Amino acid sequence: MDIADFSNSRAAATDLQFGIWSPAETGFIPKIIEATALAFNSDHARWSEEYVRAKFIDGPWGPASTAIAIADDGTVAGFVSFGNCSLQVGDEQLKGGLSYHTFVHPAFQRRGIFSKLARLAVAHARGNGASILFNFPNPSSYPGFQKLGWTDIGTICSWIKPLDLPRILRVASASGAAASAFVPARASEESRDHLSRLASMEDALDPWRSNRRLKTVHTPQSLRWRLELHPYDYRLHASDGGLVVLRVGERRGLCEVQVLELFSAGNGRRLLCDAIDYAREEVGAQLLSMTASLFHPASVHLPLLGFVPMPNSVRFMALPLVPSTRSYATPKRWSISALDFHMY
Ligand SMILES: CC(C)(COP(=O)(O)OP(=O)(O)OC[C@H]1O[C@@H](n2cnc3c(N)ncnc32)[C@H](O)[C@@H]1OP(=O)(O)O)[C@@H](O)C(=O)NCCC(=O)NCCS
């Protein structure tokens, strides 16, 4: 098999080959798609080959650090991938890695394959210059990451604000809207038009300079890549307060706008107010929501602006790879939003 950095080691219970997936080796893509659909038991969300190439190989920060395990018959037995990202705190930038995808084929689970792949992918990311990795594990992968020394650094909370209470009460009492999940709308002419304006928005993507928390850096190119990878109905709303990235969808018959991230020159309150007006007046939404880490600069404003917490929350873990990033193993040092979380 033609895998770069091949370690040729063997799994405890079966003949498997472990290695780092080389960007040149695209022959595994159909097998990766097959195995991930089985592991997540979700054929309807089946990846396309273009998606795999765009996400893991052709990302704006270079190919992801991806470890794979291959069985004798060519089945992809496991896959752990950390995508590159650029992180910023104040004026300092550092190289980081975000966990992009983790699975072990159902026929190979509970044999230590995830653990071995994760070690390989971490070592590769470290060799590539990443100084800290972060991750949003689900309940299945959380214990495995914890065993490998990742630190739990808090939860990413979701908040929601009613924009049209009479309509919400009518729909909610009829169908239990509050308990149902958000369904994003597919990309529209309007969202494509919004994304096409990103090229001229470089300055708007460079705010939060006074923010002493670690956040992901975006360029027009990386943001466009990130949003086009998942082609939903995005809106970019620029105002004096900065730039807000939104996504439109519905929750059981109610139109909902999600705030994915704020790029604010100030503390974000003004921009959140602009987002409320935009969602109500331009989109006609009945709900506005935002998902963010506890110490995201906007989080402090959410309850004061009438947002209420939703019961779902996502766990957030980090793995410092060099001594200088050890101080980031605490929620106070991070500013994370749905723009980061949805990437996973
Ligand atoms: C999560 C997943 C990747 C784990 O892969 P794996 O190869 O079975 O994991 P390992 O054998 O290396 O186990 C590592 C540790 O994780 C924990 N673990 C793994 N599977 C578990 C399960 N089903 N229930 C509880 N703990 C589990 C255990 O602590 C285990 O250590 P132990 O065996 O020494 O007790 C695999 O179950 C999977 O692909 N699940 C479906 C896809 C998914 O949810 N991916 C994660 C997306 S965030």
PDBQT file of the ligand as one rigid body, heavy atoms in Angstrom, charges set to zero:
ROOT
HETATM    1  C1  LIG A 401     -15.515   6.409  19.397  1.00  0.00    +0.000 C 
HETATM    2  C2  LIG A 401     -14.733   5.388  18.595  1.00  0.00    +0.000 C 
HETATM    3  C3  LIG A 401     -13.891   6.120  17.567  1.00  0.00    +0.000 C 
HETATM    4  C4  LIG A 401     -13.792   4.606  19.534  1.00  0.00    +0.000 C 
HETATM    5  O1  LIG A 401     -12.976   3.729  18.750  1.00  0.00    +0.000 OA
HETATM    6  P1  LIG A 401     -12.322   2.410  19.362  1.00  0.00    +0.000 P 
HETATM    7  O2  LIG A 401     -11.221   1.961  18.469  1.00  0.00    +0.000 OA
HETATM    8  O3  LIG A 401     -13.389   1.439  19.624  1.00  0.00    +0.000 OA
HETATM    9  O4  LIG A 401     -11.717   2.968  20.714  1.00  0.00    +0.000 OA
HETATM   10  P2  LIG A 401     -10.554   2.273  21.585  1.00  0.00    +0.000 P 
HETATM   11  O5  LIG A 401     -10.673   0.777  21.513  1.00  0.00    +0.000 OA
HETATM   12  O6  LIG A 401      -9.235   2.879  21.236  1.00  0.00    +0.000 OA
HETATM   13  O7  LIG A 401     -10.997   2.729  23.046  1.00  0.00    +0.000 OA
HETATM   14  C5  LIG A 401     -10.428   3.796  23.739  1.00  0.00    +0.000 C 
HETATM   15  C6  LIG A 401     -11.205   4.030  25.014  1.00  0.00    +0.000 C 
HETATM   16  O8  LIG A 401     -12.414   4.695  24.681  1.00  0.00    +0.000 OA
HETATM   17  C7  LIG A 401     -13.448   4.204  25.531  1.00  0.00    +0.000 C 
HETATM   18  N1  LIG A 401     -14.484   3.594  24.696  1.00  0.00    +0.000 N 
HETATM   19  C8  LIG A 401     -14.384   3.212  23.399  1.00  0.00    +0.000 A 
HETATM   20  N2  LIG A 401     -15.564   2.763  22.957  1.00  0.00    +0.000 NA
HETATM   21  C9  LIG A 401     -16.422   2.868  23.980  1.00  0.00    +0.000 A 
HETATM   22  C10 LIG A 401     -17.790   2.562  24.144  1.00  0.00    +0.000 A 
HETATM   23  N3  LIG A 401     -18.522   2.037  23.150  1.00  0.00    +0.000 N 
HETATM   24  N4  LIG A 401     -18.360   2.785  25.353  1.00  0.00    +0.000 NA
HETATM   25  C11 LIG A 401     -17.638   3.286  26.366  1.00  0.00    +0.000 A 
HETATM   26  N5  LIG A 401     -16.328   3.608  26.276  1.00  0.00    +0.000 NA
HETATM   27  C12 LIG A 401     -15.731   3.407  25.100  1.00  0.00    +0.000 A 
HETATM   28  C13 LIG A 401     -12.828   3.228  26.503  1.00  0.00    +0.000 C 
HETATM   29  O9  LIG A 401     -12.426   3.960  27.636  1.00  0.00    +0.000 OA
HETATM   30  C14 LIG A 401     -11.635   2.758  25.727  1.00  0.00    +0.000 C 
HETATM   31  O10 LIG A 401     -10.571   2.352  26.519  1.00  0.00    +0.000 OA
HETATM   32  P3  LIG A 401     -10.564   0.826  27.118  1.00  0.00    +0.000 P 
HETATM   33  O11 LIG A 401     -10.935  -0.077  25.997  1.00  0.00    +0.000 OA
HETATM   34  O12 LIG A 401      -9.154   0.677  27.591  1.00  0.00    +0.000 OA
HETATM   35  O13 LIG A 401     -11.584   0.816  28.209  1.00  0.00    +0.000 OA
HETATM   36  C15 LIG A 401     -15.681   4.365  17.911  1.00  0.00    +0.000 C 
HETATM   37  O14 LIG A 401     -16.534   3.815  18.892  1.00  0.00    +0.000 OA
HETATM   38  C16 LIG A 401     -16.544   4.972  16.814  1.00  0.00    +0.000 C 
HETATM   39  O15 LIG A 401     -16.110   5.102  15.670  1.00  0.00    +0.000 OA
HETATM   40  N6  LIG A 401     -17.808   5.335  17.118  1.00  0.00    +0.000 N 
HETATM   41  C17 LIG A 401     -18.769   5.816  16.101  1.00  0.00    +0.000 C 
HETATM   42  C18 LIG A 401     -18.337   7.126  15.477  1.00  0.00    +0.000 C 
HETATM   43  C19 LIG A 401     -18.141   8.223  16.492  1.00  0.00    +0.000 C 
HETATM   44  O16 LIG A 401     -18.983   8.440  17.365  1.00  0.00    +0.000 OA
HETATM   45  N7  LIG A 401     -17.006   8.944  16.377  1.00  0.00    +0.000 N 
HETATM   46  C20 LIG A 401     -16.650  10.003  17.273  1.00  0.00    +0.000 C 
HETATM   47  C21 LIG A 401     -17.060  11.330  16.711  1.00  0.00    +0.000 C 
HETATM   48  S1  LIG A 401     -16.648  12.641  17.830  1.00  0.00    +0.000 SA
ENDROOT
TORSDOF 0
